[in-house]
Every structure is written in structure tokens, then in C-alpha cells.
Amino acid sequence: MSRDELMMKPALESPPLPSSTPPPPPPPPPTGEKKFDNGNSSTTSENDDGLEEVDLGVERGVGQTKWKRLLLWQPPRTRWDERNPPRFTVWINLLFGFAACFTVSNLYYNQAILNRIAESFSVSFERASVVATLMQAGYASGLLLICPLGDVFPRRPFILCLVLLTALLWIILCTTQSFTVFIVVSYICGATTVTPQLMLPLVGDLAPKERRASCLAVVVSGLGLGVLVARILGGVMANYTEWRGIYWFGLGVQFVVWMGLYFWMPDYPSKNPTALKGVTGYGKLLWGIVVLMVTEPLLCQASIVAFCLSAVFTSYWTTLSFLLSRPPYEYSSMVIGLFGLIGVVVILLAPVYSRFVIDKVMPLVSALMGLGLELAGVIVGTFTGGFTVAGPVIQAITIDLGGQFTQIGNRAAIYSLRPDAQNRVNTAYMVAAFSGQLTGTAVGNRLFAQGGWTWSGSCSIGLLVFAILVCLARGPKETGWVGWSGGWMIGRDDLPAKNSKNPPDEEAVLDKEDSDGRKGRQQM
């Protein structure tokens, strides 16, 4: 054999060396499987039955897929589709109003049955009153510590988890025989009963600009009805059943609320998903509330007005029972309680006058209208309430109607400030309102004890005058803290023209909102 033939013969005894070239990538997923990035390297696929199957990057076990599908499944109508976002319909608006009504009721069921609670747990009336106090304190804690998280977490699962957690904890309130356990769980339930304050910014975000006030009015009316329904049902049911009956009712209606939200509440992505990074991120999130108060003149103005309105409201209802239980009236507790029904018509009509009045005028005009009406009613009630019951009745009507005009107008204005921080904006506003309630209760009672109905009413007059001056210090077009740059106008100039054939470019509007959100995050 020649030398050339030996060179060309393959060396069979020497195995081939492994190649350093990496293996080819796996084939693409089959048709119908979509990949998305949610920060956890997850994938989702749609099966023949239409259910989404989510892979969270964990190796599947034998029954793991079924559990994931069960826990993460949501009705098709509620799923987020960026190409076709869910519309904010009248039905969704009414669902939010219903949920707000029977969620906020949790805070007030106990107020009419504190005497029965005291008898059941064999404690004093003073000790039993701690239940109502801790419930309100828990609500205040939730406003400050839980609501800001609505800017970070997707709203649908966040709201559903809070409602379900409250319902499960409520079972303890229905069954426990320990008063210590009862008051501790009452505080926790108060903290988790903040879902209406998560829904209000969501409505302000999703409702069309030309119907924002009327859509907000539906949820605000639900809040007002919830307070009234809880007090009436608590007292009536306690007269005919054991006091825990109203708590069992509250448990059942919370599961009804959860089911309604689960099957119909659309899913909306978080607008600020990267804001929360550990404890430091949570601290910055809370600090952002303070930053908003000192950097947003409109929010500061609206919060001061909310403080004054809330103080006037609680001062009136706290001192009214003292006035009507004394001469010349000497009404019973039931008759005094029926005064709460005066505001039902005002609450029920709020979406109507919001649609035809508040939606048409500048928010500042709406606030001034409400404050002027309320001031007139408080003056009449303060100086005639000592000798005719018509005075307090007129005062109750004007406080409810004027308060609705002012609060709805202010909310419609502040929810357009920062798209990426709406829940923190709402938290700042509600903290101011809650502080006003505490102040009105304490100051109103003190002044009534010192000088009677006229003294407490005069303080309310002073608060309303101050609120009007705060509104007049800053015009509807002013971007700074004080002034009237941009002029004065009554009607809104940002509403779409009727029968317009050239509506504004939707993409341009979304681009502007995104740029506003980025600018706001840079400021934070």
C-alpha cells in the first residue's frame, strides 16, 4: 500500500473528539402557545377547552398542572388583552358600587349593637365600645399602609385577595367566645376593608373623561348607603335575632361580593410594577404620599377642603343626638336614628346630578357650589335648631348634598393628576378626610359641652368659610400654589365635542399618559 493511501485511510482506532460547538436551540413552540414576560419567566398556553395554562418556571408534578389551572384560571371575559382592553361598562360601575356598599358596611355593623356585644361577652359598655374604635383604627391603618400598594400590584388579584381574606377572618368574629380575640380580629378586618378605596382610583382611571364624575358618584353613593344599611340592619336584626345574626349576614354578603368581582371584574395590569423593591421600596412608596402632598398644589387644596367637610359632617351628627334628646324635643333614640334616612334621596340621586351638573362644570366650580350650599344650610340649622326641628333637617340635607357636590368634584380632579400614583393620591386625600372626622368629633363634642348647639355650629361655619377661601385662592387653570393664571371659566373645556367626526387620536392620548407617568416617577 502506498504512502498516499495510508494517509487517506480513516483512523478507526481514534474516536472522534467532542465538538465545542453548542447544540442547536430547541424548536419553537407549536402554534397556539404564546410566551410573555411578567418578570417570572412564565409562559402561557391555551388548551382546547379555552383555559389558560400558566407555567411559572417550575418542573411540573403529577397533579401540578391541574392545581395551577384551578388557582390561576379566570373567566375569559375578565382577562387582560392589550389589543382589546376591557371596557368600563355601566354594569362594572354598578358592581363596584355594590361591592363598596357591602364592604364598607363591615365597619358599622357593630355600632347599633354594642350593648348586646357587652352583654354577650360580660364586659362593660365602655369596654365594648373599643370594638367600634379598633375597627375604625384598623381602617385608618389600612388606608395608610395597604392602599398605596394598589399602585404596584395588579388591582384585580389584589382586591380579590383582600375581600377573601376579610371574609375568612369574619368567620372568627361570628364564632369566637373570647372578647380579646374578637377585638383583635376586628382591628385586622378593619384594615383589610379598604377595597372601596382601591376601587375609586380605578374608576377614576378607567371611566371616560366626560363621565368620570357620574361614575365616581355611583361608588361614592355605595359607600354612603353602606354606612346607612349597616346601622339600620344591625339595629333591626338585633331586635329579632341574636346579635351575631348581623355578623353572619355580613359574612354571606362578603362572599357574594367576592363571587361577583371574581366573575366580572376585569383584569388590569399594574402601572408601576417595579416601584416595590423590598423594605426600602415600601418605605419610599409611603414617603411618596408626603412628597405628593408638598408637590401637587391641587391635591393639597382638595385635601384641606376634605378635612373641613369631614369635620363639619361628624360634628353635626355627633352633637345632633345631644340636641334632640334635650328640651324642647326630648326625642327617643329611634326617632333620632331616623334622621339618618334624610340623606338617602341625596345619596341615590348622586349619579343623576353628577351626570348633568358635576360632569359639565370645572371641578373647582362644583366644589364652590357644594360649599356655598352647605354653608347656607349650616347657618340656618345653627341659629334655628334651638327652637324648631326644621333647622337641623335643612342642615342635614344641605350637608349631604353640598358634601356630595364637593367631594365628587374634588375626586374627579385629583384622579387625573398622576396616572402612576393614583392610589397614593387617594391615600393622601383620605388621610386628610379621616383626620377631619376625628377633629370634628372631638371639637364638636367639646364646644357643645361648653356652649351648646350654637357654639358647635359656629365652628362648622368657620370651617366652611375657610374651605371656600382655600378654593378661591387657586383658580381652576392655575398650575402653581396660589393665583388665577389661565382665567376663570364655569364649563369644562376638555370634553369631546358633540357629534364630532374627528375624535382625538387615542394613541396620542395614551402616549401623553405614559409620558406623564414617566415624568411623575422621575419626580418621586
N, C-alpha and C positions, 0 to 999 in steps of 0.2 A: 504494500500500500504506500502510495506516495505521501510525501510530507504535506502537500496541499489537502489531500483527502482527510488526513488525520486532523488537520486544523478545522475543517468544516464539520466534522462529526460531533454531535451534541454530547456534552459530558453528563452521562446518565447518573454517575455516582455522586454528583454535586447537586443537592436540592436547590431550587431557586430561592434567592434571598427575598425576604418580605419587602413589599413595596412601601415606600414612605408616603405615597400619595394617599390623601384621606379618601374614605369611601364616599360614593355619590350620595347626595341628600335623598331623604325618603320621598316617595312620590307625593304629589299634592293630595289633599283630602278629596274624597268624592264629592260630586255635585250635591248641593243642599246643605253642606257643612260650612258654617261661617265662623271666622275667627275674629275676636275683638279683644281689645286691650282695656282691662279695667283695673290695672295695677297689680293683678294677681296671676297674670299669665293664664287666663282662663279661656276656655273655648266653649262654644255652644252649638248644638246641632238640633235639628228639628226632625222628629221621627214621623212615621206615617200617621200617628194619631194626633199630630199637631202640638205635642208637648215639647217644650224646650228642655234639653238635657244639658246640664252645665258641668263642665269638667274643671275643677279647681286645682288641677295640677297634682292630685293625689292619686296613687295607684288604686284602682277600683277593687273592692272586695266582692264577695258573692252577692250580698244584698245591698251594696253601697249605692248603686245607680238608682234603685227604686226609692231609697230614702232621700237621695238628693232631689229626685224629681218631685217627691211629695213635699219636701220642705221649701224648695225654691220655685215651685210652679206658681204661676199667677194667671188669671183669666186673660185670654188673648186681647180682649178689649182694653185692658189696663197696661199692656206692655208698651214700653217706650220705642218709638220708631222715629229716628231723626229725620227721615224723609217725609214722614206724615205724622207730626206730633199730635197727641190727643187734644181735642178741642175742649174749652171750658164752657160746658153747656149749662142750661138752666137746671137740669137735673143734678149735675155735680154741685152746683151752687146750693141747691136745696139740701142735698146730702150733707154738705159741710155745715149748714145752718142747724140741721137736726142733730148732727154729732156735737156741735158746740153746745146746744141746749142741754142734752142729757149727759154731757161730760162735765160741764161746769156745775151741774146740779149736785155732784158729789160733795162740793164744798158746803152746801147749805141744807142738806137733809137733816143734819143734827140740830139746827138752830131752834126748831119748833118742838123738839122732844128732849131737850137737855134735862128736864125734870124727871122724865121717865128713865133716862140713862142713869141719873143719880140714884133713883130707887132700885134699879136692877143691879147695879154694882155696889150698892150700900155705901155711897160716898156723899159728901155734902154737895149742895148746888154750886157752891163756889168751885169745888174741885171738878165737878162735871163740866163747868164752863171752859176748862182747859181744852176739852175736845175741840170746840169751835176755834179757840185761839191757835192751837197747834195745826189745825187744818189750814187756816189762813197763813200761818208762818211757813208751812210746807209749800204752799202755793207761791209765796214770795221767793222762797229758795229755788223752786223750780224755774221761776221767771228769770232769775239771775244766773243760775248755773246750768240749766238744761236747754232753755230756749236758744241761746247762741249757737248750740251745736246744729241747729237747723240750717245754718249756713255751710256746714261741712258735709253732713250725712244726706243721702237721698231722702227726700221727705216721706215718700210712701212707706218704706220699711220702718223708718224712724217713728212715724206716727202710729203705725200698726203695733209696733213693739210696746210703745208706751200705753196704748189702750189695753192691750192684752195683759201687760204687767199689772196695771191698775186693777183690772177685773180679777186676776188671780189673787192679789193681795186683799181685795174686797171680801173674798171668802172668809178670811180670818176675822174681819170685822163682823161678819154675820154669825160666827160660831164661837169666838173666844169668850171665856168666862173670867179672864184676867183684865182688870182695868188698865194696868200698866201696858200690857200688850196692845190693848185697844187704842190707847193714846199714841203709842209709838208708831203703830201701823197707820193711824190716821194722819200723822205727820208725813209719812212716806207717800201715802196716797195723795195727799195734797200736793206734794212735789211733782208727782207723775201726772197730775191732772192739769197739764199745761198745753194739751194738744190744741185747744182752740187758738192759743196764741202762736202756734205753728201754722195753723190754717189761714189766719188772717193775712200774714205776709204772702202766703202762697196765692191767695185770692188777689191781693194787690198786684202780684207779679203776672198772673195769667189772665185776669179779666181785661177785656178791651178797654182802651183808654176812655172811650165815650160812655162806658157803663161801669166804670170802676167803683164809683160811689154807691150805686144801687146794688152791685154785687157784694160789696163790703157790708152794706146795710142788712142784707139777709143774714150774714153770720153774726153781726153785732146784735141784731134782733134775737137770734137764737141764744146768745149769751144772756140778754135781759130776760127772756122767757124762762131760761133755765133757773135763774135765781128765784123767780116768782113761782114756777112749778114746784121746785124743791120745797119751798116753805109751805105752800098750800097742801101738797100731797103729804109732807111729813106730819103736819098737824092733823089732817083728816084721817089718815091711816092709823095714826097712833091712838085716835079716839075709838077705833073699832077693832084694832088688832094689837098684838104685842109689838113693842116699838121696833123690833128687828124686822118687822114686815117691810118697812120702807127701805131698809138696807138690802133685803132680798130683791125687792123691786129694782133698786139701783144696780144690783149685780146682773139681773136679767137684761136690763136695758143696755148695759155696757157691752154685753156680748152681741146684742142686736146691732149696736153701733159698729163694733169690730167687724161683724159679718158684712154690713153694708159697705164699709170702707174697703174691705178685702176684695169684694167682688166688683166694685165700681170705681174706686179711687184710682185715677191714672198714675202711672209711674213717671216721675220727672227726675232727671239727673241732677246731681249736685252742681251748683255754680262755682263752688270754691273747695274742691275735694282735697287740695293739698295744704289747707290752712292749719290743719291739726297735726302736729308732729310732736308726740309725747307730751310731757307735763309742761314743757316750755311753750309749746304751741298752744296748749289750752290756756295758759296764763296770758299769752299775747292775744288770744281770742277774746278773753274777758276784758283785758286792758283796752281792746279796740272799742268797747262800749263807751269808755270815758273819752277816748280820742274823738269819737263821733260827736259827743256832746259839746266838745270845745272847738270842733272844726266845721260843724254843719249848722249855720245860723237858723235855718228853717226848722230843724229838729229841736234845737234849743227853745225856739219860740213856741212850737207846738207843745213841748213838754211842760213849759211853765203854765200854759193855758190849761193843759190836762190836770196839773196839780191843783189849780184853783177850782176847776169844775168838780173834781172828785171831793175836795174839801167841802164845798158847798153842798154837794149831794149827801154825803154821810152826816154832816152837821144837821141837815134838815131832818133826815129820817131817824137820827138818834134822839133828837130833842122833841120830835113830834109826839112820841108816846108820853113824855112828861107833860106836855101842854094839854093833850086831850084827856089825860087821866085826872086832871085837876078841875076845880070850878073855873068857868061855868059849865064845862062839858061833862066831865066825870063819865067818859065812855068806858065800856068794858074792853078787855084785851082783844076779843073777837072783832068788835067794831073798829078798833084801831088797826087791827091787821088787815081789814078790808080796804083800808086806804091804799094798800099796795096794788089793788086792782085798777086804780085810776090810770096807771101808766100802760095798761095792756093795749088799749087802742093806739096809743102813740107808738108802741113797740111794733105792733102788727102793721101799721101804715108806714113804717120807716122805709121799706123798699120803694113804696109808691112815691113819696115826696122826695126821696133821694134821686129817683129816676127823672122826675120832671122839674126839680129845682136844683138840688145839690150838684147833679151831673152837668148842669148848664152854666153854672157860675164858677168864678175863681174860688179856690178853697178858702182864701182869706175872707172873701165876701160871705161865704157860708158860715164861717166862724163868727164873724161880727153879727150876722143875723141872729145866730143862736144865742150869743152872749147878750145882745140887746133885749131879746125876748125874755131870757131868763132873768135879767136884771129887773125888768118891769114886774115880773111875777113875784120875785123875792121882795121887792119894795112893798107891793100890795099885801102879801102874806105877813110880812114882818109887822106892819103898822095896823093891820085889821084883825090879826089872828087872836088877839086877846079878847075880842067880843063877838066875833062871827066866824063860824067854821068855813065860810066861803073863802076866806083868805088863805088858809092852808091848802084848800082844794085847788085854788088857782095857782098857788105856788108849786104844788106837786105837778100839775100839768105842764107848766112852763119850764120847770127844771128838767123834766123828761124830754120835752120837745126841743128846748134850746140845747140841752146836752147832746141829743142825737145829731142836730144840725152841726154843732161844733166838732164833736168827736169824729163823725164820719168824714167831714171835710178835711180835718187835720190828718186822719189816717190816709185818705186818698192822696194827700200831698206828700207825706213823708215816705210812702212806699215807692215813690218814683225817684228817691234820692240816690240810693246805692244798690244796684242790682245784685252785687256780690255780698252784701251785708244786710239784707232786709230783716233777718231775724234779730240781729244786734240792734238795728234801728228800732224795731218793735220792742225789744227788751228795755232800751233806754226810755222809750215813751211810757211803757207800762210801769217801770220802776218809779217814774215821776208821778204817775196816776195813783199807784198804790201808796206812795208816801203822802199824797194828798188825802187819801181816805183815812189814814192813821191820824193825820193832823186834824182833819175835820172832826173826827170822833172825839179826840182829846180836848181840843179848843172849844168845840161846841158845847160839850158837857160842862166844862169849867165856866164858860160865860153864862150858860143857863142857870147854873147854881149861884152865880154872883148877881146877875141882873135880870134873869128870866128870858122869855121868848124874844123880846126886843133886842137884847144885847147879842144873843147868838145870831139873830137875823141881820143885825147891823154889821157884824163881822163878815157875813156872807156877801152883803152888799159891797163892802170894801174889797173883798177878793175878786168879785166880778168886775168892778171898776178897774182894778189893777190889770186883770186879764185883757180888758178892752184896750188899755193903754199899751200893753205889750204888742197887741195885734197892730195898733196904729203906728207903732214905732218902726215898722218894717213893711214896705209895700209888697204887693203880690209879685212884682217883677224884680225886686231887689235881690242881688246876689250877696251883698255884704251883711253886716250885723244890723245896721241902722240906716234908714234912708228910703227914698222913693224913686230911685232910678228906674227907668222903664215906664214910668207913668202909672196911671190908675185906670182900671177897667173892671166892669162887673161881669160881663160874659167871658167865657173861655175862648181863646183864640187858637187852641191846639186840637179842636175837634175836626173830624173829617167833614168835608163839605157834603151836603145832601145831594144825592143823585150825581155824585162825582164820577166821571168816566175815566179819570186818571188817578186811581188811588196811589198813595205813596209806595215807593219801592220797598217791598218787605225785606229784601236782603240789606238794603241801605239802613233800614231801621235796626235790624239785628246787628249789623256791623257797628252802628253807633252805640248800642247797648254793650257790646263786647268791649269797645274801646273805653266806655265809661267804667266798666268793671275792672279793666286792667289799670286804669288811672287810679281808681279807688284803692286797689290792692297795693299800688306803689305808695300811696299816702299812708296806708296802715303799716 
